[in-house]
C-alpha cells in the first residue's frame, strides 16, 4: 500500500513536474488518510485500495469536520485523494475512483487582498539600497510587482533568462510551462543595480559560481521561503502587516493592470493562467475597488 503512495509521489515529481512544496502537501494529506484507515483497523494483511469506497471517504471527511478542520482544508484533502485514486485507476490498481463520487464542501469565495498604489510604493521603498541585501530585496519586490510571477517562479529565474535590452524575463511556471514576462523601467533598474553590486558581492564573498539570478548571502539560489520572508519583513517595516505575501503582489499586479484598462487575455498570458476563469477573479476585485472609490469620492454616493 505504501508503495502505491510512493509511486504516486514519484509520478507527481517526475511526470507531472509539480513543485516540491506541492508534493509534500499531497504526501501529508494522503498520510493523514492512511492514519484514518489504521484507526479503522482496515490496514491488516490482505488490504487493498478496492476496499475504500465513497462511504468510507465521507466518514473520513466528516471526522475532519468534527475535528475542527475548515472547509477549505477538507476540500484540499479531498482533492489530494481524488488525484491519488485517479492515479491508481490509471495504474489499474483500482477499477474506479471512489473520491470522484464525494462532493466537496461548499466554499465561500474569498477575494484576494490587493494593495493600493500608495501601499505598493511604501512597500517597494522598504529595503535599504545602501546595503547588498537591501539592493537584492528591492530587486525582488520590484520584480514581483512588475511581472506578477509566483515566488517559486521568481527563484527559478536564471541570469541567462533575462533579456536586458528588451526588458523581458523567460519564466518557467507550473508544469514547466514557459512564458515571457515584462519588466518596467523601475524594476529593470533595480535588477541592474542588484546584479552589478549585490549579486557580485554574494558570489565573491563565497567564492561561488551560479547562473541563478536571485542569490542569498551564502551565494546560492534564493528559496521561496526566503522570498516570503523578504516580503513579510518589508511589509512589516512600513506598517502594512504580515498578511502581505508574494502572492499579494501577484494579485495586485493583475488588478492594477485591469484597472488601467489592460485586456483580460493579456493579463492571463502574463500570469501564466491556463484558464481564463482563473484570471476573471481580478475583474471582481476591480469592481469592488471601483465601488469603494465611488462611495468615498462621490458626494451623493
Secondary structure as UniProt FT lines:
FT   HELIX           2..14
FT   HELIX           20..39
FT   TURN            40..41
FT   TURN            45..46
FT   HELIX           49..51
FT   HELIX           54..66
FT   TURN            67..68
FT   HELIX           71..90
FT   TURN            91..92
FT   HELIX           98..101
FT   HELIX           117..124
FT   TURN            129..130
FT   HELIX           132..147
FT   HELIX           151..155
FT   HELIX           159..161
FT   STRAND          162..163
FT   TURN            164..167
FT   STRAND          168..172
FT   HELIX           174..176
FT   STRAND          178..182
FT   HELIX           185..193
FT   HELIX           194..198
FT   HELIX           199..205
FT   TURN            206..207
FT   TURN            217..218
FT   HELIX           224..237
FT   TURN            238..239
FT   TURN            242..243
FT   HELIX           246..259
FT   TURN            260..261
FT   HELIX           264..271
FT   HELIX           276..297
FT   TURN            299..300
//
